[in-house]
Amino acid sequence: MSLKLLIDEDSLSKPLVKLLRKAGHDVVTVNEVGLSGKSDLIVLNYAIETGRIIVTHNCKDFEELHEENIAHSGIFVIRNDYNYSKNMSRQEILKAIANLEASSIPLANQFFSLNHWNY
């Protein structure tokens, strides 16, 4: 199974995008669809219109949008720590997405911290 993902500009990493695509996910970035520098609401609306799950480091703003009860395909956030050694690597992000996908939990309208799915 593969997921339709939209990578937010704060999470844009060519190696991560490449890994996700190699794993079979349908991935686009905000840069590729002309949304670089646009508001989070515009990015969310694009994700809703195209049925994509957002992958972002912007936890606070997207959590606020999620709490407004806007129907969406899902939001995956990657939380960073002041201790850089605790931050997720690209491989750990890929693994967390695979674990979440394998869980068969419905993803639509949900807000997930990928950090909790890295096991």
N, C-alpha and C positions, 0 to 999 in steps of 0.2 A: 504494500500500500504506500502511496506517496501523498504528501500534503502540499497544498498550494500556499506558499509563503511569500510574504512581503517583508523585505529586510529594510528596517528604518535606517536613516543615514547615520545615526549614532552607533549603529551596530555593523555598519558596512565594512566588510573585510573580504577582499577578493578570495583569499584562501578558504574562508568559511563558506562563501557562496559556492565555490568550486566543490567543496566537500559535500554540501547539501545537495547539489545537483548530481554529483556522482552517486549519492545514496538514493537517487531516484525522485527527489522532490522537485516540484515545479516552483522555481525560485525566480522572483524579480526583485530588483532593488528600487528604492525611491528615485535614485539617479536615472535608472533605465526608463522609468515611466514619467520623468519630468516633474517629480514632486520634491526635488531637493530644495530645502529652505522654506517649504510650505508648512503651514500650521499642522499640529498633531491631529486636529479635527479633520482637516482636508485629507491627510494620510489615512486616517481611520475610515473616512467616507469612501476613499478609493478601494480600500481593502474590503469594505462591505459590498460595494458595487461589483467587485471581481471575485468575491468569495475566497479571499485570502486571509490567512492568519498572520498577524503582525509579529515580527521578532524584533525586540528593541531592548536597549539598556535604559530607556526613559521610563522608569518604573512609576514615578510620581504622577506625571501628566497622563499616562495611559491608564493608570489605575483610577484617576479621577474621571476620565471619559467612560471607563467601564462602569463605574458606580452611578453614572447618569442613566443607566439602563438602556443604552443604545444597543440594539441587536447587532451582533457582529459574529464573524467566523471563529474568533478566538484571539487572545493576546498572550504571547509568550514573552516574559521579561527575563532579563539576565541581570541579576543584582551584583554590583561590584562592591568590594570591601576596601577599606583604606589600607588593609594589608594585602598587597597585590598577589601574594602567594596563595590567597584564598579565592582569587578570581578564577572563573571557568576558562579553560583552554578551548580552542575550536573543537577539538576532539570530544571534550566533555559536553559541549553544547550539542554536538551531533548525537552523542549517546543519550543525553537527556531527552531530546526530541524523539529519538527512537523508543525510549522507555515509555514516554507519555503516549506515543502512538500505539504501542503494543498493549497498553493498559485497557484499551477499548472504552475509556471514559469519553463521554461526549465533549467535544472541544468548543462547539459553538456557544457563544455568550459567556465563555469562561475566561478567567484571568489566571494564568499559571506562572509561577516562578520556576524557571528551568533549573535553578540551583537545587531545588528539592527533588528533582527527578534524575539527578546525576548519581546513580548508585551502581 
